[in-house]
Amino acid sequence: MITVVADMKKSEHAKNVRPNKGKASIRNPPAKVPTKNPNER
């Protein structure tokens, strides 16, 4: 059960992260860049 839940959460998280990153990058690149790469700030 734990593995299944973790897998589902990981899949959902990956699905949410990818589209969110793309949309955020297009809408607010400066807002996401520092959050994603603090070193590149």
Backbone as CSV, one residue per row, in Angstrom:
resi,resn,N_x,N_y,N_z,CA_x,CA_y,CA_z,C_x,C_y,C_z
1,MET,0.855,-1.204,0.000,0.000,0.000,0.000,0.883,1.243,0.000
2,ILE,1.898,1.258,0.859,2.761,2.451,0.945,3.445,2.687,-0.404
3,THR,3.934,1.597,-0.994,4.633,1.745,-2.283,3.676,2.292,-3.332
4,VAL,2.468,1.740,-3.365,1.490,2.188,-4.367,1.177,3.670,-4.155
5,VAL,0.945,4.045,-2.915,0.617,5.445,-2.630,1.787,6.341,-3.035
6,ALA,2.997,5.918,-2.687,4.178,6.727,-3.029,4.298,6.843,-4.547
7,ASP,4.079,5.738,-5.245,4.179,5.764,-6.707,3.128,6.711,-7.284
8,MET,1.899,6.612,-6.780,0.834,7.489,-7.274,1.194,8.947,-7.004
9,LYS,1.666,9.211,-5.796,2.028,10.590,-5.450,3.167,11.069,-6.347
10,LYS,4.147,10.208,-6.566,5.288,10.599,-7.416,4.793,10.907,-8.825
11,SER,3.945,10.035,-9.359,3.433,10.248,-10.718,2.650,11.559,-10.772
12,GLU,1.786,11.771,-9.790,0.984,12.997,-9.780,1.907,14.200,-9.637
13,HIS,2.881,14.087,-8.759,3.802,15.208,-8.525,4.561,15.527,-9.817
14,ALA,5.082,14.495,-10.460,5.840,14.715,-11.704,4.934,15.360,-12.753
15,LYS,3.702,14.867,-12.862,2.767,15.435,-13.849,2.489,16.899,-13.507
16,ASN,2.322,17.181,-12.227,2.012,18.560,-11.831,3.234,19.457,-11.988
17,VAL,4.396,18.928,-11.678,5.612,19.762,-11.728,5.921,20.150,-13.171
18,ARG,5.829,19.212,-14.087,6.218,19.503,-15.481,5.333,20.594,-16.091
19,PRO,4.024,20.430,-16.109,3.171,21.478,-16.702,3.272,22.785,-15.928
20,ASN,3.354,22.692,-14.600,3.441,23.923,-13.805,4.722,24.671,-14.134
21,LYS,5.824,23.943,-14.245,7.111,24.594,-14.551,7.025,25.265,-15.919
22,GLY,6.475,24.555,-16.896,6.368,25.126,-18.240,5.481,26.364,-18.237
23,LYS,4.313,26.258,-17.609,3.404,27.414,-17.571,4.046,28.559,-16.796
24,ALA,4.650,28.228,-15.677,5.261,29.280,-14.843,6.403,29.940,-15.612
25,SER,7.185,29.126,-16.317,8.325,29.692,-17.057,7.813,30.661,-18.124
26,ILE,6.711,30.302,-18.774,6.178,31.169,-19.830,5.537,32.414,-19.203
27,ARG,4.819,32.216,-18.090,4.115,33.356,-17.477,5.078,34.205,-16.639
28,ASN,5.738,33.559,-15.690,6.631,34.316,-14.796,8.009,33.656,-14.744
29,PRO,8.825,33.859,-15.762,10.163,33.251,-15.750,11.002,33.731,-14.566
30,PRO,11.019,35.028,-14.249,11.842,35.497,-13.131,11.370,34.926,-11.798
31,ALA,10.080,34.648,-11.686,9.546,34.133,-10.416,9.983,32.683,-10.221
32,LYS,10.009,31.904,-11.301,10.345,30.483,-11.173,11.860,30.269,-11.189
33,VAL,12.589,31.055,-11.962,14.042,30.829,-12.099,14.736,30.848,-10.740
34,PRO,14.555,31.884,-9.935,15.233,31.911,-8.628,14.789,30.754,-7.735
35,THR,13.525,30.363,-7.834,13.038,29.258,-7.010,13.660,27.938,-7.473
36,LYS,13.781,27.777,-8.788,14.327,26.522,-9.315,15.843,26.486,-9.134
37,ASN,16.521,27.569,-9.539,17.990,27.596,-9.466,18.446,28.774,-8.602
38,PRO,18.520,28.573,-7.299,18.974,29.665,-6.417,20.415,30.058,-6.714
39,ASN,21.199,29.128,-7.254,22.604,29.442,-7.559,22.695,30.384,-8.758
40,GLU,21.746,30.271,-9.683,21.790,31.103,-10.893,21.179,32.477,-10.639
41,ARG,20.724,32.686,-9.437,20.026,33.934,-9.132,20.817,35.083,-9.729
